[in-house]
Amino acid sequence: MTDEEESEGPVVELGEETPVEGQPLARVAARLTWPHEMSRIIAQEGDSVIRTPSGPQTLSDVLEEVDETYVDSRQTFVSLVRDVVGDGPVATE
């Protein structure tokens, strides 16, 4: 393959960009250290807006529905949040 053939590469049509409000739950979880108390998570990231199947929600609103006071790992945190908001396609505008 020549340099010219490599630089051209295949053309891929991506379509229109659809904005999605909020940020992925994984990004918020990555900013935290584990283990963590739920109150500290709310203090640090409670104002963060996360993407959910029913639309954007603040993390503090979601965590109000969680009965746990202590989270031992990132996986547990993500699981607790997904138990509240569900796990499906994210709504777009």
C-alpha positions in Angstrom: 0.0 0.0 0.0 1.3 3.4 -0.8 1.2 6.5 1.4 -1.4 8.0 -0.9 -3.7 5.0 -0.5 -3.3 5.0 3.3 -4.1 8.7 3.7 -7.4 8.5 1.7 -8.9 5.5 3.5 -12.5 4.5 3.2 -15.2 7.1 3.2 -17.7 6.6 6.0 -20.9 8.6 6.2 -21.7 9.3 9.9 -25.1 11.0 9.4 -26.4 14.0 11.4 -25.2 14.7 14.8 -28.0 14.4 17.4 -27.3 16.3 20.6 -27.7 14.4 23.9 -28.1 16.4 27.1 -26.2 15.3 30.2 -23.1 13.2 30.5 -22.6 9.4 30.6 -22.9 7.8 34.0 -19.4 6.2 33.5 -17.8 9.6 33.2 -19.3 10.7 36.6 -18.3 7.4 38.2 -14.7 7.7 36.9 -14.3 11.1 38.7 -15.0 9.5 42.1 -12.8 7.3 44.2 -14.0 4.1 45.9 -15.2 3.3 48.5 -17.4 6.3 49.1 -20.3 7.4 51.4 -23.4 8.3 49.5 -23.5 11.8 51.1 -20.0 12.5 49.8 -21.0 11.4 46.3 -24.0 13.8 46.4 -21.8 16.6 47.8 -19.2 16.1 45.0 -21.3 15.2 42.0 -24.9 15.7 43.0 -25.3 18.6 40.5 -24.1 16.6 37.6 -26.7 15.9 35.0 -26.5 12.3 33.7 -28.1 10.7 30.6 -30.9 8.3 31.3 -33.4 6.5 29.1 -36.2 8.9 30.3 -34.1 12.0 29.7 -31.4 13.9 31.6 -31.6 13.9 35.4 -29.4 15.3 38.2 -27.5 12.7 40.0 -28.8 13.9 43.4 -32.4 13.3 42.2 -31.5 9.7 41.2 -29.6 9.0 44.4 -32.5 10.1 46.6 -34.2 6.8 45.5 -31.2 4.7 46.5 -31.4 3.2 50.1 -27.7 2.5 50.4 -25.5 4.9 52.5 -22.1 3.4 51.5 -20.8 2.3 48.1 -17.9 0.0 48.0 -17.0 0.1 44.3 -17.6 1.8 41.0 -19.5 -1.2 39.7 -21.9 -1.1 42.7 -22.5 2.6 42.2 -23.3 2.1 38.5 -25.5 -0.8 39.3 -27.4 1.2 42.0 -28.0 4.1 39.6 -29.1 1.8 36.7 -31.5 0.1 39.1 -33.2 3.5 39.5 -33.0 4.9 36.0 -33.1 1.7 33.9 -30.7 0.6 31.2 -31.8 1.3 27.7 -31.4 3.8 24.8 -30.8 7.4 25.8 -33.4 9.9 24.7 -32.2 12.5 22.3 -33.6 16.0 21.6 
